[in-house]
Structures are given as structure tokens and as C-alpha cells.
Amino acid sequence: MSATHPEAVLAAGSFSKAVAITKADSDLDAIPDALYVGSTGNLSLMLADDTSEVSFVGVPAGTVLRVRAKQVRDTGSTADDIVGLFV
């Protein structure tokens, strides 16, 4: 199982790299294995293999979303202090 496969992320006990995410309606430079949400709010994401966005509503501060998002969209997102986590 590769390090970028979703099951590898679920099995991982820790992450080896963290990058601050700036919300934008365009693709990220690299697709993180998970997202840390620092302040409560909504997140509008486009996941790695999708062509349409999905909204996560009311994500609590301190949540780690184990999703591979190619976009953390500014439009529709109210959560802040988002960090991309890499295995």
C-alpha cells in the first residue's frame, strides 16, 4: 500500500510534513493526505478524484479530516487556520 493511498493515511499514526493552506478556488501545489482545521466553520473542497466540490458543514476546531483535497475553496469556506498534513 502506497503512502498516498487512503488506507495508508488511516493507518498512519503521525504525519511527516505540514503546510499552511491558503483557501483559493484553484488547485493546491500538492495534494495533502489530510487537513487540520484550526477554527470552526464550513469547508468547501474538491477531492483528488472528483470534478465537483463537496461541503463539510460545521467542522469543529481541532478536527483532522482524512481527505485528499486538490482544492480548499475560498468560495463557501468559512473555516480558517487550515493545515495540509502529509504522511
Secondary structure, 3 states (H helix, E strand, C coil): CCCCCHHHHHHCCCCCEEEECCCCCCCCCCCCCEEEEEECEEEEEEECCCCCCEEEEEECCCEEECCCEEEEECCCCCCEEEEEEEC
